[in-house]
Amino acid sequence: MWEAAKALWEQEWEPVSRAGGIGWLAFYGLFFLHALTDGDDFLAIDHVNLIVHEAGHLLFGWLGATAGLWGGTLLELLVPLALALHFAVHRQTTGAVFAAFFFFENFLYISLYIADARAQLLPLVTVGNPDAGGHDWYQILSRWGLLEYDVAIARVVRAAGWAGMLGTAGWLAWRGLGRRSDA
């Protein structure tokens, strides 16, 4: 089994043409511009993240209250992570980069929610009984005794998101532009 996994991992990645690499990097560059200039930090893609987040509460809620509480954040990370792993196993460069990029973009979205734990100024969306809901990260950080560090934790999560997005775009640039000459 390990030999098969090793052989799969050692396969070459799908090549990215120079034109394809430039096109994808232009897309990521425009996304970075959108993220840097957005006034409320709720990016266009975050509408999708919100739906996945709420679905996570429902899905993981079957496993108990704690899993249901964490389920929103877990599912919004698991969906792009699973896609990135799928594309990586199949050595599909642009698919892996796209999914990994949006895995890390979720960190920006999550950091916004974490930073709001004490202030609770964000309008919350919930599924099911709105009285049973509440602010996920207020509850999580309170249980851990970390509520007073909400903004500091959010800064670290946000920085990790930016580093990951820049890293995945950089890897694509290396794969598509810098690593080989192209037809």
Secondary structure, 3 states (H helix, E strand, C coil): CHHHHHHHHCCCCCCCCHHHHHHHHHHHHHHHHHHHHCCCCCCCCHHHHHHHHHHHHHHHHCCCHHHHHHHHHHHHHHHHHHHHHHHHHCCCHHHHHHHHHHHHHHHHHHHHHHHCCCCCCCCCCCCCCHHHCCCHHHHHHHHHCCHHHHHHHHHHHHHHHHHHHHHHHHHHHHHHHHCCCCC
